[in-house]
Amino acid sequence: MDPLTIALVTVSMFVLFLMLTSGHRRHRLEEALKKLEKERMRLMKSIEHVKLSFYHKKLDEKEAQDRIFEYEEKLRNVQDRILEIKEKPLMRTIKKHEEEDKKAVKEEAGEIRESERLMMANFAARSVVILFVMAAVAIMVVSVIFGIRWGETPSGSNPFLQIPVSARISPEGSTYPGSSAGLRVEMSNTLDKNLEDVRVTVRAPKGSGIDFGEGEIGVKIIPELERGGVREVYFPIRINQDAEEGEYIIGVEAENDYDNLKASTTARLVVRVGAEENA
């Protein structure tokens, strides 16, 4: 087998390797995020269980406080890791790897082209025609393989279920640094079944100074949302004294791991220095 054919096969296998490993990295990030979400649910349920045990006097106050502190510390660590994956690695890391892969492929292709130029200059006309035909066949084979791979639809994949979700800030208009506000999230179960353990997550922009009581992320659980039912969840908001003026978009997500539910919306909070406090 001549050197040009070996080079073409090598670059084809290299491209295939990069594409396969890129998908593997994406899968690992998604699996890590899924495990962290389950761990967050478990910790939140553990905190509620301790509170109920204390309420029913199964635990004394010190033991209950120690357990709650331990679970909350773990919960904060899990939430930080979830936020880090969602805001940085999941898409940005994949994009970075893809750019690095493309750069490596481009460099490899440049070396191949230079090798081809030198070889073409020394080969006879008949050899050039034969090599060109072989290269074309190799490219067609690789294209067919990639076309089949990327055209496949994974079996067993389900689309996310959706329900109407709306959110509004009170007081309306604007508020000011150092004040408080509230976020009301309303959900309607328009599906033909009850939904259990609906997780409502709200997120303020990073570094905005908007606090839901446990930081820039607030989470509440709806144990059951009946078919045809409507539920409203309230999140208190504190605006840091040093918060800057501006318009902040708060993200709202309603999720349910059992039924593959994932619905979202946003709310608009305006912070303005000198705004009058609403009663």
N, C-alpha and C positions, 0 to 999 in steps of 0.2 A: 504493500500500500504506500502511495507516494506521500510526501510531507504535507502537501496542501489538503489532501483528504483527511489526514490525521488531525490537522489544525481545525478543519471545519467540524469534525465530529467532536473534538475537544470543547470548542466554544458552544456547540449545541448542548452538550451534556452540562456545561457550566451554567448556562442560562436556565436549564431545567432544574438544576440543583437549587439555584437562587430562588426560583419561584416556589418550589416545594417548601423550602425552609421558611420563606416569608409567611406562607399560610400556617405553618406550624407555630411560628411566633405569635401570630394573631390568635390562634386557638388557645395557646397557653395564657395569654392576657385575659381572654374572655373567660376561661375556666377559673383563673385567679379571682376575677371580679365576682363571678357567681359564688365562689366559696366564701368570699368576704361578706357578701350580702346575706348569705345564710347565717354566718357567724354573728352578724349584727342583729338579725332577727332573734337568734338564740339568746344573746346577751340582754336584749330589751325585754324578752319574755322572762328571763331570770330576774331582772330588776323588779318587774311587776309581781313575780311570784314571792320575792322577799317582802315586798310591801304588803301583800295580802297576808303572808304568814305573820308579820308584825301586827297587822290589824286584828287578826284572829288570836293574837297573843301566843303564837307558837314559837316566836323568837323574842328575846328581850331587845331593848332599844340599842344597846351597844353592838350586839351581834348583828342586828339588822343593818345598822349604819356601816359597820365594817364590810359586810358583804356588798352592800349597795356601792360603797366607795370603790371596792375592788372591781365590780362589774362595770361601773361607769368609767374607770380608768382604762379597762380593756376596750370598752365601747368607743372611747375617744381615739384610741390607737387604730381600731378597725376603720372608723370613719375617716381618719386622716389618710389611711392607705387607700380607701375607696376613692376619695377625692383626688388623690395623686394619680391613680390609674385612669380615672375618667377624664381629668383635665389635662394630663400630660402624656403618659405612655401609650394609651390605647390607640390613639390615632397618630399622635406626633412621632412616637417611636417607630410605628409601622412605616410612616411616611419617610422618616429618616433612614430606616433600613432599606426601603425601596429606592431612595435616592442614592444610597451607597451602592446598592446592587446595580442600579443603572450605570453609575459611574464606573464600577468595576467592569461591567459588560462593555461599556464604551471604550475603556482602555484596552480591554482584551481584543475588541473588534479592530481598534486602531493598529494593534500589533499584527493581527491577522492580515489586514489590508497591506501593511508594509511588507510583510512576508510574501504576500501574493504578488506585489509589484516587482520585487526582486526576482522571484521565481519566473514570473511571466516574461521578464526581460531576457532570461537565459534559455527558456524552453522554445522548442520548435513550434510552428503554427499548429501542427496536428495535436501536440501535447496540450496546448492551450485550449483547444476545442473540447478535448476529452475531460479536462479538469473542470471546465465551465459547466458541462453537462452534469458531471458528478456533484458539483456544488449546488446546482439548481435542484437536483433530486433530493439532496440532503435537507435543503431548506424547506422543500415541499413536505417532506416527511415530518419534520419538526413542527411545521405550521399545522398540519392535520392533527398531530398528537395534542398540541396545545389547544386547538379548536375544540376537540372532543372533551378535554379535561375541563376547560372553562365553560363549556356549554352544558355540562351535567347539572342537574338539579338535585341537591341532596335529598335523600329519602327521609321521610318522617319530620321534615321541617314544618313548623306551624307559624302562621302570621300572628302578630300580637293582637290580642283583643283590645277593643277601644270602648270607652264609655265617656259621656259628656263630663268635662271637668271645667269649672270656672273659678276664678279667684279675684278678690277685690280687697283693696286696702282701705282701712278706716283710721283716722279721718280722711276724707277725700281731699283733693287739692294738693296741699303740701304740708310738711312738718319741718321741724328745725333740729339742729344738733342738740343732743342732750334730752330730747323728748322721747315719747313712746307712741306706739301705734299698734295696729292689729291687722292680721291677715286672715281672711275667712275663705276657706276652700270648700266648694260645694260639688258633690258628685251625685250623679243619677245612674242607677243600675238599669240600663235599658236592655240588658242581656236576658236570656231565657233561663236563668239559674241564679241562685244565691252566690255571693262572693264572700270568702272567708279570709281573714288576716290581710286586709287591704292596707298596704303600707304607703302613707302619704309623706313625701319628702319635699322640703322647701330649701332652696339654696340662694343665698345672697352672693353678690360678686365678691371675690376674694379681696380682702383689704378695704372693704367698703365701710366698716364700722357698724354694720347692721347685725344685731345679735338676736337670736331666737330663744335665748335663755341658756343654750348649751353651745353657743358659737354661731358661726355663719351658716350652719346646717341644722335644720329642725326636722324631727321625725315623730310621727304619731301613727298608731295602729288602730284600724277599725276592725274589731273582731268579726263582725258579720254585716254585710250590706245586702239586704234582702232584694229579691227580684222585684223591680218596679219601685224600689225605695230610693229616698233622697237623704243624704247625710251631709252635715256641715261640720268642718273641723276648724278650730280657731287656734292661731299661733300668735302669742304676744310678741311684740317687736320692741327692742330698745335701740335707739340711735345714739351712737357714741358721741361724746361731747366734741371730739376732734374730727367728726365726719365732715367731709367736704360737700359743698353744695353740688347738686346735680340730680340727674334722673337715673335711678337704679332699677334694673329689670330683675325681678325675683323669679327663679325657675320653680315650677311646681310639677311633681310627678306622682302618679298613683300607680302602684304596682302590686301584683299578686303572683307569687311564684307558682302556685298550684294550677292556676288557669291561664298562665302566660299573659296576664293583663299588663298593659303598659300604656297609660294615657298621660298626657302632659298639657300644661298651659303656662302662662306667665302673668305676673302682676307688676304694676308700675308704681314705684315709690319715689316721690319727689322730696328732696331735702333742700331747704332754703333757709339761709340765715335771716332771722328777723320775722319768720312766719309766725303768726299768732297761734297759740295752742288752742285746739278745739276742746270743748268740754265733753 
